[in-house]
Amino acid sequence: MQWLGYILKCPICGFKYNLDHTQVIESEHSEVYGEAKILIHSDCSKCKSSVMFNIEIHGPEVFSVGMITDLTSEDSARFKNKQPIGVNEVIGIHKTLKGFKGDFVRVLRKKA
């Protein structure tokens, strides 16, 4: 984890991440093959943006993809095992929005 602090930089402002603001959400390791997959959530100390990094290690090669998010690290951990939204849910949202008259409070109270 220590070496990640040296290579991970905020894609918004370029500031190096502070490991105190970085949390491993999920990881898989294979020492036999020298491979690892790591999902990390980090908050930038400088610009306060949040980013999730998917890091894959294959021997000496390291691949990293970052995604800006509004999720907290707790949200990321909570949602990681959730099922994707289904077709029926998308159709339901579409129907709700089709009849939407601009009153979010009324719509959200109805669902609760």
C-alpha positions in Angstrom: 0.0 0.0 0.0 2.9 2.3 0.7 4.1 2.4 -2.9 0.6 3.3 -4.1 1.0 6.7 -2.3 3.9 7.4 -4.6 2.2 6.6 -7.9 -1.4 7.7 -7.3 -2.2 11.4 -8.1 -5.5 13.2 -8.2 -6.7 13.4 -11.8 -8.3 16.8 -11.0 -5.4 18.8 -9.5 -2.4 16.4 -9.7 -1.8 16.4 -5.9 -0.3 13.2 -4.5 -2.8 11.2 -2.4 -2.4 11.0 1.3 -2.7 7.4 2.5 -4.8 8.5 5.5 -7.5 9.5 3.0 -7.2 6.2 1.0 -9.1 3.0 1.6 -8.9 -0.4 0.0 -12.5 -1.4 -0.9 -11.6 -4.8 -2.4 -8.5 -6.8 -3.2 -7.5 -10.2 -4.7 -3.9 -11.4 -4.6 -2.1 -14.3 -6.2 1.5 -14.5 -5.0 2.1 -17.6 -7.2 1.5 -15.6 -10.3 2.6 -12.2 -9.0 -0.8 -10.7 -9.7 -3.2 -8.6 -7.8 -6.5 -6.6 -8.3 -7.2 -3.8 -6.0 -10.2 -1.4 -5.8 -9.3 1.8 -3.9 -11.3 4.9 -2.9 -9.4 8.1 -2.2 -10.2 11.6 -1.2 -7.9 14.4 -2.4 -6.6 16.5 0.5 -6.1 19.5 -1.8 -9.2 19.8 -4.0 -11.5 17.5 -2.0 -12.6 15.4 -5.0 -13.1 11.6 -4.6 -11.8 9.0 -7.0 -12.0 5.3 -7.2 -9.0 3.5 -8.7 -9.0 0.0 -10.2 -5.4 -1.3 -10.1 -4.2 -4.5 -11.7 -0.8 -5.8 -11.2 0.7 -8.5 -13.5 4.3 -9.1 -12.4 6.2 -5.9 -13.1 3.3 -4.3 -15.0 0.9 -2.0 -13.2 -2.4 -0.8 -14.8 -4.5 1.8 -13.2 -7.9 3.3 -14.1 -9.3 6.2 -12.1 -13.0 7.3 -12.0 -14.2 10.5 -10.4 -17.1 9.8 -8.0 -19.4 11.4 -5.5 -19.4 8.2 -3.4 -17.7 8.1 0.0 -15.5 5.1 0.8 -18.4 3.8 3.0 -20.8 4.1 0.0 -18.3 2.3 -2.3 -18.0 -0.6 0.2 -21.8 -0.8 0.6 -22.6 -0.8 -3.1 -19.8 -3.1 -4.3 -21.9 -6.3 -3.9 -25.2 -4.9 -5.1 -26.9 -6.2 -8.2 -27.0 -3.9 -11.2 -30.3 -2.0 -11.9 -32.7 -4.1 -13.9 -34.7 -3.3 -17.0 -38.0 -3.2 -14.9 -36.4 -0.6 -12.6 -35.3 1.6 -15.5 -38.8 1.4 -17.0 -40.3 2.3 -13.6 -38.1 5.4 -13.4 -39.0 6.3 -16.9 -42.7 6.1 -16.2 -42.3 8.2 -13.0 -40.3 10.9 -14.8 -42.7 11.0 -17.6 -45.5 12.1 -15.3 -43.1 14.3 -13.1 -44.5 17.8 -12.5 -41.3 19.2 -10.8 -42.2 18.5 -7.1 -39.3 16.3 -5.8 -40.6 16.4 -2.2 -44.0 15.0 -3.2 -42.4 12.2 -5.3 -39.9 11.2 -2.7 -42.5 11.1 0.1 -44.7 8.9 -2.0 -41.9 6.3 -2.3 -41.0 6.3 1.4 
